[in-house]
Amino acid sequence: MTRILYSLSGEDRSRPFSPHCWKVVLALHHKGLDFDEVPLAFTEIPTVENEFSKTVPILRDGDRLISDSFQIALYLEEAYPDRPSLFGGEGGKAMARLVEGYSQTTIHPAVSAIALMDIYGMLAPVDQAHFRKTREAFFNKPLEEVFPDREGAIAAFPAKLQPLRHMLRFQPYIGGEKPLFADYIVFGAFQWLKVVSGSVHLPEDDAALQWFERCHGLAGNAQKPADIAI
């Protein structure tokens, strides 16, 4: 049985960049499950699997289709209970929801402030038009004016990670001695920033960067697109 993970890329299909898709990449490796990754452009997503979802990730596992990274993780936990746990129990699921909230309300906006125009530059013309139309409608201003101070956003980024550094004083992963899905949630945001901007914009001695590099090793046997992106 071939599993298919539909992810997001720009014009270069070897550089999938969605933070939510990267969560699932690491979750699948955590479970030791083989899969084929199929990167899609923004405008291609509604064309696959009979318009199953307007967003990725989408996982096809046999006759099952699942969207949304957290729902995919829950599915993998239930469908493959004999494989290493992504949550370590109900408490781990609750913790992951808190981490998801921190990542999406604090880290993701900080990444967007750095990388919005980098993402735009990665896209083919048809997807640039889609990206500009949807983002300008959301922000109610021209794309170039949404985050005008990129250097300031880079300088401000490390401070957003203080809760992560605090945790790393006591343990190597959010999950404790070993990573759990909560780690992959934050990893996805870091990897998004690295793929689209070329760096995570942290000094080499930063504990958050060292944690990111430890997580990177977990995807060492990833399929070709993921290998290139790393």
C-alpha positions in Angstrom: 0.0 0.0 0.0 1.4 3.4 -1.0 0.7 6.3 1.2 0.6 9.7 -0.5 1.2 13.0 1.3 0.1 16.0 -0.7 2.2 19.0 0.3 2.8 22.6 -0.8 5.6 24.0 -2.9 6.4 26.8 -5.2 7.7 26.6 -8.8 10.6 24.4 -7.6 8.9 21.1 -6.5 12.0 20.1 -4.6 11.3 22.7 -1.9 8.0 21.9 -0.1 7.6 24.6 2.5 4.2 24.4 4.3 4.7 24.2 8.1 1.6 22.1 8.4 2.9 19.6 5.9 6.3 19.4 7.6 4.5 18.3 10.8 3.1 15.4 9.0 6.4 14.5 7.3 8.0 14.1 10.7 4.9 12.3 12.1 5.1 9.7 9.4 8.8 9.2 10.0 8.1 9.0 13.8 5.6 6.1 13.0 8.1 4.5 10.6 5.6 4.6 7.7 6.6 4.8 4.1 5.0 7.4 1.9 5.3 9.3 -1.4 5.3 13.1 -1.1 3.5 15.0 -3.9 4.2 18.7 -3.7 1.5 20.9 -5.2 1.3 24.6 -6.1 -1.4 26.7 -4.4 -3.8 26.6 -7.5 -3.3 22.8 -7.9 -4.6 21.8 -4.5 -8.3 21.9 -5.3 -7.7 19.7 -8.4 -6.5 16.5 -6.6 -8.6 13.8 -4.9 -11.9 15.1 -6.4 -11.6 18.5 -4.7 -11.3 16.8 -1.3 -9.7 19.8 0.4 -8.8 23.4 -0.5 -5.7 23.2 1.7 -2.8 20.8 2.4 -1.6 18.6 3.9 -3.8 15.8 2.6 -2.9 12.2 3.4 -4.2 9.3 1.4 -3.7 6.0 3.3 -5.3 3.3 1.3 -8.9 4.2 0.9 -8.7 6.8 3.6 -8.3 10.6 3.0 -7.5 12.9 5.8 -6.8 16.6 5.8 -5.5 19.0 8.5 -2.1 18.2 10.2 -3.5 17.6 13.7 -6.3 15.4 12.4 -3.7 13.4 10.4 -1.6 12.9 13.5 -4.7 11.7 15.4 -5.5 9.3 12.6 -2.0 7.9 12.5 -2.0 7.4 16.3 -5.3 5.5 16.1 -4.6 3.6 12.9 -1.0 2.5 13.9 -1.1 1.9 17.7 1.7 -0.6 17.5 4.1 2.1 16.2 5.8 4.7 18.4 3.3 7.1 19.9 3.0 10.6 18.6 1.4 11.9 21.9 2.3 9.5 24.7 -1.3 9.5 25.9 -4.2 12.0 26.3 -2.0 14.5 28.2 0.3 14.6 25.2 -2.7 15.5 22.9 -3.7 18.3 25.2 -0.1 19.6 25.4 0.1 19.5 21.6 -3.0 21.6 21.3 -1.4 24.2 23.6 1.9 24.1 21.6 -0.2 24.4 18.4 -1.8 27.6 19.8 1.6 29.1 20.7 3.1 28.2 17.3 0.2 29.6 15.2 -0.4 32.7 17.2 3.2 33.7 18.0 5.7 31.9 15.7 3.8 31.9 12.5 3.1 35.6 12.5 6.8 36.2 13.2 7.8 34.0 10.3 5.3 35.7 8.0 6.7 39.1 8.8 10.1 37.8 7.7 9.2 35.6 4.7 6.0 36.8 3.1 7.7 38.2 0.0 10.2 35.3 -0.1 7.1 33.0 -0.5 5.8 35.2 -3.2 9.1 35.0 -5.1 9.0 31.2 -5.0 5.7 30.9 -6.9 4.9 30.5 -10.6 3.1 33.5 -12.1 -0.4 31.9 -11.8 0.2 31.2 -8.1 1.7 34.6 -7.5 -1.5 36.1 -8.8 -3.5 33.8 -6.5 -1.3 34.6 -3.5 -1.4 38.4 -4.1 -5.2 38.4 -4.5 -5.9 36.3 -1.4 -3.3 38.0 0.9 -4.1 41.5 -0.1 -7.8 40.8 0.5 -6.9 39.5 4.0 -4.6 42.3 5.0 -6.4 45.0 3.0 -3.2 46.5 1.6 -0.7 45.8 -1.2 1.5 42.8 -0.5 4.6 44.9 -0.4 3.2 47.0 2.4 2.1 44.2 4.7 5.4 43.7 6.4 7.7 46.6 5.3 10.4 46.1 7.9 11.9 42.7 7.2 15.2 43.4 9.0 13.2 44.5 12.1 11.2 41.3 12.0 14.4 39.2 11.8 15.8 41.1 14.8 12.6 40.5 16.8 12.2 36.8 15.9 14.5 35.3 18.6 12.5 36.9 21.4 9.4 35.0 20.3 11.0 31.7 21.2 11.7 32.3 24.9 9.0 29.8 26.0 10.8 27.2 24.0 14.2 28.1 25.4 12.8 28.0 29.0 11.6 24.4 28.4 14.9 23.4 26.9 16.7 24.2 30.1 15.1 21.1 31.6 14.7 18.6 28.7 15.9 18.1 25.1 12.5 18.0 23.5 9.0 19.4 24.1 8.0 15.8 24.5 10.7 15.1 27.2 13.6 12.8 26.5 12.2 12.0 23.1 10.2 14.1 20.6 6.5 14.0 20.2 4.0 15.6 17.8 4.3 18.8 19.8 7.9 19.1 18.7 6.9 18.6 15.1 4.4 21.4 15.3 7.1 24.0 16.2 9.7 22.3 13.9 7.3 22.9 11.0 7.3 26.6 11.6 11.1 26.7 11.8 11.5 24.5 8.6 9.0 26.8 6.8 11.2 29.8 7.6 14.4 27.9 6.6 13.1 26.7 3.3 11.6 30.0 2.1 14.2 32.5 3.5 17.3 30.3 3.7 17.9 30.6 7.4 16.1 30.3 10.8 17.8 33.6 11.8 19.2 32.4 15.1 22.8 32.4 16.4 24.6 29.1 16.5 24.6 28.9 20.3 20.9 29.4 20.6 19.2 26.5 22.3 16.2 26.8 20.0 18.4 26.3 17.0 20.1 23.3 18.6 16.7 21.8 19.2 15.7 22.4 15.6 18.9 20.6 14.4 18.1 17.6 16.6 14.6 17.4 15.1 16.1 17.7 11.7 17.9 14.3 12.2 14.5 12.6 12.5 13.8 13.2 8.9 17.1 11.9 7.7 15.5 9.2 5.5 12.9 11.5 4.0 11.8 11.2 0.4 13.7 13.2 -2.2 11.8 16.5 -2.0 12.2 16.6 1.7 15.9 15.8 1.5 16.5 18.7 -0.8 14.5 21.1 1.3 16.6 20.2 4.4 
